[in-house]
Amino acid sequence: MLEAKLTSKGQITIPIEIRRLLNVKAGDHVSFQVNEQQVIMEGTKRPLTIQERFANYDFDQSKEELKEAMKETDTGENIGEENL
């Protein structure tokens, strides 16, 4: 059984083993559900930062896809020419 000491301000430090099990880190929220016999704690995730969202994004591949998508299509017609 894991234990934590309650401070005079009503705060506790969640033991590392519990934080790992709940997969929570600094900034995440935890919720508590209380019934007659127990308290159930659940981890709730915070929104990802912009750095976390794009950490595994392959920018080089995206540049090539963007270049390909922006290529002009040759329709065979001359557009913008003036016939005098």
C-alpha positions in Angstrom: 0.0 0.0 0.0 1.3 3.5 -0.9 0.8 6.4 1.4 1.2 10.2 1.3 1.3 12.7 4.1 -1.3 15.5 4.2 0.2 19.0 4.8 -1.4 21.7 7.0 -2.7 23.3 3.7 -4.5 20.0 2.8 -2.1 19.1 0.1 -0.5 15.8 -0.7 2.2 14.6 -3.1 0.9 11.8 -5.3 3.6 9.0 -5.2 5.5 8.5 -8.4 4.2 5.0 -8.8 0.6 6.3 -8.9 1.5 9.2 -11.3 3.0 6.6 -13.6 0.0 4.3 -13.4 -2.3 7.3 -14.1 0.1 8.6 -16.8 -0.2 12.1 -15.4 2.5 14.8 -15.4 2.8 18.4 -14.1 -0.1 20.5 -15.3 -2.5 17.5 -15.7 -5.6 17.4 -13.7 -6.8 14.6 -11.5 -10.4 14.0 -10.5 -11.8 12.3 -7.4 -14.9 10.3 -6.9 -16.0 9.7 -3.3 -18.3 7.0 -2.0 -18.9 5.5 1.5 -15.9 3.2 1.4 -13.3 4.6 -1.0 -12.0 7.5 -3.0 -11.3 6.9 -6.7 -8.7 9.1 -8.4 -8.6 9.4 -12.2 -6.1 11.3 -14.3 -7.4 13.7 -16.9 -5.1 15.1 -19.5 -4.4 18.8 -20.1 -4.5 20.0 -23.7 -1.3 19.4 -25.6 1.1 22.4 -26.2 1.9 23.4 -29.7 5.3 21.9 -29.3 3.8 18.6 -28.2 1.3 18.5 -31.1 4.0 18.9 -33.7 6.9 17.0 -32.0 6.6 14.0 -34.3 5.4 15.9 -37.4 7.4 15.2 -40.6 7.8 18.7 -42.0 10.0 17.6 -45.0 7.4 15.2 -46.3 4.7 17.9 -45.9 6.7 20.4 -47.9 6.9 18.0 -50.8 3.2 17.2 -50.6 2.4 20.9 -50.5 4.7 21.6 -53.5 3.0 18.8 -55.5 -0.5 20.1 -54.6 0.4 23.7 -55.6 1.7 22.8 -59.0 -0.1 24.4 -61.9 -2.0 22.1 -64.1 -1.3 22.5 -67.9 -4.7 22.7 -69.5 -3.3 23.4 -72.9 -4.9 26.8 -73.1 -2.9 30.1 -73.0 -4.4 32.2 -70.3 -3.7 35.9 -70.0 -2.3 36.4 -73.5 -3.4 39.4 -75.5 -4.2 38.9 -79.1 -3.8 42.2 -80.9 
